[in-house]
Every structure is written in structure tokens, then in C-alpha cells.
């Protein structure tokens, strides 16, 4: 005998009130990827790369290509967009708490966005100041390694539900102060990015960092033109010549001087974070090996 189908009636569905059914549907339809903080994070990445907040996907792709193509030659626009990107880093956290939408995906999206945007800027600085390229490469490596090991140690040793910002003071007083105080965290991150933005602007202005930008190339067999010196408009030499003295260096030097101590402190914190996380993982390895009875004593034959 076939089971009769229970149909919706005025009292509810399957014996449950309509309000309860609607609430259950609403909970089932929640999309983490469309939470407001995550949308802000995605907009932040799109705005930084694409230079627009257009709702058209095709327009974003086209503008992305155009923005990235002209990025080495338009310091004002790029620095403005990058600054907006950094400021939105604070906005998405406020939105997450305001709308009760704090998620693990949002936390990792926020960290990935920060790491990627900073790395992109440092890559440009490495190309703009090749003499200091190894320093910028080291900063990229330190930033990525420090945060990855810290996150991995938190998930492995602290449990899947523990936030990477929840630091035991007994493990590191410095990291406790850095992550527990939002004002301290924002100040360090903001001034760290300010220093790199200042260096970016100096690559368009200051002969004190790149004196070769103002050197005169001796002519051979007559007067050499720019086209003869740089056969390709996107060559390294042509790009340096195009950036030379494009901006006044006064403001960038002031910003760099003010933010340098905080930037240096941020790198020190990255080192501390890497060392503490590595030791935490090593402690876990030792405890696991002891639990398994390793190393096992070899039997004498």
C-alpha cells in the first residue's frame, strides 16, 4: 500500500508551522561566499586589480588587463587603489561582527588577500629597485612563511576551532599584544603598507635611490634618440626612464621616514611569529613521538 503524501495546508507543512519551515529554508540557503564581509574582501581584491567596482564581469576583466598594463606608469591611481584595498581590510572585520557573519572562510580569505596584495607590491619594488631585489624577495618569503606556519600550527596544535589571532600570553607576549588589540594590529598593518607605498612612489621621483635614472647616456655616431637607446617600450631601461622624476619626492620621503620604524617592527613580529609557531609544532612532534614510543631501542643480536 502506497504511503500517502503529506501536503501543505493552512496549519503548516508536515505538521510544522509555516514560520519554522521558512526559517529552516533560510538557514539551508545561507551562502558563506555571499556573506557581506566576504563580498567586501572580494571587492577589495577586484578593486585593487581591476580599478573599478563595475558589476559587469566582462568589464572587470577588460579593466583588469588595462590597469595591470599601465600599472608601472600610473603611480597616483595605483597608490589610491592600493590604499582603498588596505582600508577595506578593516571594514570587512567590522562588518563580520556587525552582521554576525564571522567565518573560517572569511578569515582565510582576508589573510590570503593581505599576503597576495603585499607580495604584488613587493614584486614591483624588486623590479623598480633591482639593487635591493633580494631584500624584497626576502620580505615576501618571510611574510608568506610566517603566516603559513602560524596558521598551520594553530590548526594542528590548537584545534580546528581556534582562531590564529587567539594567542596564549605564555607562548608569546609580543604576539598576544599584537593580535589581541585591534588598534595595535591596524596601526602596524597600515604603516607597514604605507612604507611600501612610499617606496613605490619614490620609484617615480627620487634620484637619491636610483641615481642612474638621471645619468646622461653618451651619444655614439651622432645624437642617440630614446628609440635607439630602448628599442622596446616595455624594456627595463625604458620603464625606468619613463618613471624618472614623474612625481615630487617630498611627501613619499616623509611617509617613508614616519612608517619605517613600524615596518621594521612588523618584520620583527613576523620573525617572532615564525619562530614561535615552529617551536610549537616541534613540541607537538616530540609529544607525538613520545606517545608512539619513538625512537624505539634496537634489539641487540
MIVEX-682453 format. One record per residue (C-alpha): residue number from 1; residue in three letters; x, y, z. Coordinates in steps of 0.02 Angstrom, whole numbers. Layout:
<volos>
nr; rest; x; y; z
NUM; ALA; X; Y; Z .
...
</volos>
This chain:
<volos>
nr; rest; x; y; z
1; UNK; 0; 0; 0 .
2; UNK; 74; 168; -51 .
3; UNK; 113; 294; 86 .
4; UNK; 1; 446; 72 .
5; UNK; 88; 609; 30 .
6; UNK; 77; 742; 163 .
7; UNK; 28; 905; 79 .
8; UNK; 44; 1083; 137 .
9; UNK; -110; 1152; 224 .
10; UNK; -158; 1304; 322 .
11; UNK; -80; 1236; 482 .
12; UNK; 93; 1205; 408 .
13; UNK; 197; 1078; 311 .
14; UNK; 219; 902; 376 .
15; UNK; 144; 955; 540 .
16; UNK; 266; 1100; 565 .
17; UNK; 217; 1284; 573 .
18; UNK; 249; 1388; 418 .
19; UNK; 367; 1503; 513 .
20; UNK; 476; 1358; 565 .
21; UNK; 483; 1290; 387 .
22; UNK; 530; 1462; 318 .
23; UNK; 667; 1481; 449 .
24; UNK; 738; 1310; 407 .
25; UNK; 738; 1352; 222 .
26; UNK; 825; 1515; 259 .
27; UNK; 960; 1427; 360 .
28; UNK; 984; 1297; 224 .
29; UNK; 1001; 1432; 91 .
30; UNK; 1139; 1530; 179 .
31; UNK; 1286; 1554; 62 .
32; UNK; 1450; 1585; 151 .
33; UNK; 1528; 1652; -9 .
34; UNK; 1396; 1791; -15 .
35; UNK; 1415; 1849; 165 .
36; UNK; 1442; 2037; 173 .
37; UNK; 1620; 2029; 243 .
38; UNK; 1671; 1905; 109 .
39; UNK; 1594; 2015; -26 .
40; UNK; 1696; 2160; 41 .
41; UNK; 1851; 2053; 35 .
42; UNK; 1817; 2001; -144 .
43; UNK; 1776; 2180; -195 .
44; UNK; 1940; 2231; -114 .
45; UNK; 2038; 2112; -224 .
46; UNK; 1939; 2159; -380 .
47; UNK; 1955; 2345; -344 .
48; UNK; 2143; 2330; -319 .
49; UNK; 2172; 2228; -477 .
50; UNK; 2036; 2293; -590 .
51; UNK; 2024; 2476; -541 .
52; UNK; 1834; 2475; -543 .
53; UNK; 1680; 2424; -445 .
54; UNK; 1578; 2385; -600 .
55; UNK; 1453; 2244; -587 .
56; UNK; 1493; 2181; -761 .
57; UNK; 1609; 2030; -758 .
58; UNK; 1672; 2062; -934 .
59; UNK; 1707; 2244; -894 .
60; UNK; 1809; 2192; -744 .
61; UNK; 1915; 2076; -848 .
62; UNK; 1947; 2210; -980 .
63; UNK; 1986; 2342; -849 .
64; UNK; 2100; 2218; -758 .
65; UNK; 2206; 2197; -914 .
66; UNK; 2211; 2385; -945 .
67; UNK; 2251; 2427; -762 .
68; UNK; 2389; 2298; -748 .
69; UNK; 2462; 2350; -916 .
70; UNK; 2478; 2532; -862 .
71; UNK; 2516; 2497; -679 .
72; UNK; 2703; 2538; -694 .
73; UNK; 2664; 2711; -764 .
74; UNK; 2518; 2774; -659 .
75; UNK; 2575; 2793; -478 .
76; UNK; 2432; 2904; -418 .
77; UNK; 2295; 2786; -473 .
78; UNK; 2384; 2630; -411 .
79; UNK; 2428; 2703; -242 .
80; UNK; 2248; 2763; -220 .
81; UNK; 2176; 2592; -262 .
82; UNK; 2301; 2503; -152 .
83; UNK; 2260; 2618; -7 .
84; UNK; 2074; 2583; -29 .
85; UNK; 2117; 2397; -27 .
86; UNK; 2208; 2415; 139 .
87; UNK; 2068; 2517; 219 .
88; UNK; 1938; 2389; 168 .
89; UNK; 2038; 2262; 267 .
90; UNK; 1972; 2345; 425 .
91; UNK; 1795; 2366; 355 .
92; UNK; 1765; 2181; 323 .
93; UNK; 1809; 2139; 503 .
94; UNK; 1686; 2268; 569 .
95; UNK; 1552; 2202; 450 .
96; UNK; 1583; 2023; 507 .
97; UNK; 1550; 2070; 689 .
98; UNK; 1406; 2187; 646 .
99; UNK; 1308; 2059; 545 .
100; UNK; 1364; 1906; 645 .
101; UNK; 1449; 1833; 493 .
102; UNK; 1622; 1788; 557 .
103; UNK; 1676; 1630; 465 .
104; UNK; 1831; 1525; 443 .
105; UNK; 1821; 1554; 256 .
106; UNK; 1816; 1742; 285 .
107; UNK; 1969; 1733; 398 .
108; UNK; 2072; 1637; 271 .
109; UNK; 2009; 1747; 128 .
110; UNK; 2064; 1901; 225 .
111; UNK; 2237; 1830; 257 .
112; UNK; 2261; 1771; 78 .
113; UNK; 2208; 1941; 11 .
114; UNK; 2332; 2031; 125 .
115; UNK; 2475; 1915; 78 .
116; UNK; 2441; 1924; -109 .
117; UNK; 2422; 2113; -120 .
118; UNK; 2579; 2145; -17 .
119; UNK; 2676; 2018; -121 .
120; UNK; 2619; 2103; -283 .
121; UNK; 2682; 2271; -222 .
122; UNK; 2848; 2198; -165 .
123; UNK; 2871; 2112; -332 .
124; UNK; 2853; 2281; -418 .
125; UNK; 2977; 2359; -296 .
126; UNK; 3101; 2220; -333 .
127; UNK; 3091; 2262; -518 .
128; UNK; 3096; 2450; -487 .
129; UNK; 3248; 2438; -372 .
130; UNK; 3345; 2286; -435 .
131; UNK; 3490; 2329; -320 .
132; UNK; 3377; 2287; -172 .
133; UNK; 3282; 2144; -256 .
134; UNK; 3349; 2012; -137 .
135; UNK; 3285; 2113; 10 .
136; UNK; 3109; 2124; -61 .
137; UNK; 3114; 1939; -105 .
138; UNK; 3163; 1903; 75 .
139; UNK; 3018; 2007; 141 .
140; UNK; 2896; 1912; 30 .
141; UNK; 2964; 1745; 89 .
142; UNK; 2961; 1797; 271 .
143; UNK; 2783; 1862; 261 .
144; UNK; 2716; 1706; 175 .
145; UNK; 2814; 1581; 281 .
146; UNK; 2774; 1667; 445 .
147; UNK; 2587; 1672; 419 .
148; UNK; 2575; 1499; 341 .
149; UNK; 2671; 1414; 481 .
150; UNK; 2574; 1512; 612 .
151; UNK; 2407; 1464; 536 .
152; UNK; 2459; 1281; 516 .
153; UNK; 2521; 1272; 695 .
154; UNK; 2360; 1349; 760 .
155; UNK; 2252; 1223; 666 .
156; UNK; 2363; 1074; 709 .
157; UNK; 2405; 1110; 890 .
158; UNK; 2262; 1223; 945 .
159; UNK; 2118; 1132; 861 .
160; UNK; 2013; 1169; 708 .
161; UNK; 1901; 1290; 802 .
162; UNK; 2040; 1403; 867 .
163; UNK; 2074; 1570; 783 .
164; UNK; 2251; 1614; 730 .
165; UNK; 2227; 1778; 823 .
166; UNK; 2195; 1692; 990 .
167; UNK; 2369; 1688; 1067 .
168; UNK; 2417; 1619; 1237 .
169; UNK; 2517; 1753; 1327 .
170; UNK; 2629; 1617; 1399 .
171; UNK; 2681; 1567; 1224 .
172; UNK; 2720; 1743; 1161 .
173; UNK; 2685; 1908; 1248 .
174; UNK; 2728; 2005; 1089 .
175; UNK; 2605; 1909; 980 .
176; UNK; 2473; 1921; 1116 .
177; UNK; 2484; 2111; 1115 .
178; UNK; 2491; 2116; 925 .
179; UNK; 2337; 2011; 890 .
180; UNK; 2227; 2049; 1040 .
181; UNK; 2222; 2238; 1017 .
182; UNK; 2135; 2290; 855 .
183; UNK; 2210; 2465; 863 .
184; UNK; 2386; 2396; 875 .
185; UNK; 2354; 2272; 735 .
186; UNK; 2281; 2404; 621 .
187; UNK; 2422; 2528; 656 .
188; UNK; 2559; 2402; 617 .
189; UNK; 2475; 2340; 459 .
190; UNK; 2429; 2514; 396 .
191; UNK; 2602; 2590; 423 .
192; UNK; 2686; 2434; 353 .
193; UNK; 2590; 2457; 191 .
194; UNK; 2618; 2646; 197 .
195; UNK; 2806; 2618; 193 .
196; UNK; 2796; 2507; 39 .
197; UNK; 2677; 2629; -46 .
198; UNK; 2802; 2769; -10 .
199; UNK; 2942; 2667; -91 .
200; UNK; 2828; 2636; -239 .
201; UNK; 2801; 2824; -259 .
202; UNK; 2988; 2856; -238 .
203; UNK; 3022; 2743; -386 .
204; UNK; 2937; 2879; -490 .
205; UNK; 3026; 3025; -410 .
206; UNK; 3184; 3008; -309 .
207; UNK; 3357; 3011; -388 .
208; UNK; 3429; 2975; -214 .
209; UNK; 3377; 2793; -226 .
210; UNK; 3404; 2767; -413 .
211; UNK; 3538; 2893; -469 .
212; UNK; 3559; 2803; -636 .
213; UNK; 3389; 2874; -687 .
214; UNK; 3468; 3045; -712 .
215; UNK; 3632; 2989; -791 .
216; UNK; 3664; 3051; -967 .
217; UNK; 3697; 2915; -1094 .
218; UNK; 3841; 2968; -1209 .
219; UNK; 3795; 2979; -1391 .
220; UNK; 3886; 2874; -1519 .
221; UNK; 3898; 2922; -1702 .
222; UNK; 3788; 3072; -1678 .
223; UNK; 3643; 3105; -1559 .
224; UNK; 3558; 2949; -1492 .
225; UNK; 3370; 2955; -1477 .
226; UNK; 3263; 2865; -1348 .
227; UNK; 3204; 2747; -1482 .
228; UNK; 3384; 2699; -1519 .
229; UNK; 3427; 2676; -1336 .
230; UNK; 3273; 2574; -1294 .
231; UNK; 3210; 2476; -1442 .
232; UNK; 3064; 2404; -1343 .
233; UNK; 2949; 2522; -1246 .
234; UNK; 2924; 2394; -1107 .
235; UNK; 3109; 2357; -1080 .
236; UNK; 3180; 2385; -905 .
237; UNK; 3279; 2538; -963 .
238; UNK; 3129; 2617; -1050 .
239; UNK; 3021; 2589; -896 .
240; UNK; 3149; 2670; -781 .
241; UNK; 3165; 2819; -897 .
242; UNK; 2975; 2836; -902 .
243; UNK; 2966; 2834; -711 .
244; UNK; 3107; 2959; -684 .
245; UNK; 3055; 3119; -595 .
246; UNK; 2870; 3091; -628 .
247; UNK; 2821; 3139; -451 .
248; UNK; 2888; 3256; -317 .
249; UNK; 2981; 3155; -186 .
250; UNK; 2944; 3262; -32 .
251; UNK; 2785; 3177; 28 .
252; UNK; 2845; 2999; -9 .
253; UNK; 3005; 3030; 90 .
254; UNK; 2904; 3096; 238 .
255; UNK; 2789; 2945; 233 .
256; UNK; 2936; 2827; 219 .
257; UNK; 3025; 2908; 366 .
258; UNK; 2872; 2902; 479 .
259; UNK; 2822; 2724; 436 .
260; UNK; 2993; 2642; 428 .
261; UNK; 3009; 2604; 616 .
262; UNK; 2837; 2522; 619 .
263; UNK; 2877; 2424; 460 .
264; UNK; 3037; 2361; 540 .
265; UNK; 2938; 2313; 695 .
266; UNK; 2813; 2219; 587 .
267; UNK; 2953; 2116; 509 .
268; UNK; 3021; 2078; 683 .
269; UNK; 2847; 2017; 733 .
270; UNK; 2846; 1906; 577 .
271; UNK; 3010; 1829; 634 .
272; UNK; 2943; 1801; 810 .
273; UNK; 2785; 1726; 738 .
274; UNK; 2883; 1606; 628 .
275; UNK; 2999; 1551; 769 .
276; UNK; 2859; 1528; 898 .
277; UNK; 2749; 1431; 776 .
278; UNK; 2896; 1319; 726 .
279; UNK; 2935; 1281; 909 .
280; UNK; 2752; 1244; 942 .
281; UNK; 2749; 1119; 800 .
282; UNK; 2912; 1042; 863 .
283; UNK; 2835; 1020; 1036 .
284; UNK; 2689; 930; 956 .
285; UNK; 2807; 818; 858 .
286; UNK; 2902; 772; 1016 .
287; UNK; 2742; 733; 1110 .
288; UNK; 2680; 625; 965 .
289; UNK; 2844; 531; 954 .
290; UNK; 2843; 501; 1141 .
291; UNK; 2664; 436; 1130 .
292; UNK; 2717; 314; 992 .
293; UNK; 2871; 260; 1090 .
294; UNK; 2994; 333; 965 .
295; UNK; 3137; 313; 943 .
296; UNK; 3122; 126; 977 .
297; UNK; 3275; 44; 1051 .
298; UNK; 3362; -77; 936 .
299; UNK; 3371; -255; 998 .
300; UNK; 3545; -323; 1024 .
301; UNK; 3578; -476; 917 .
</volos>
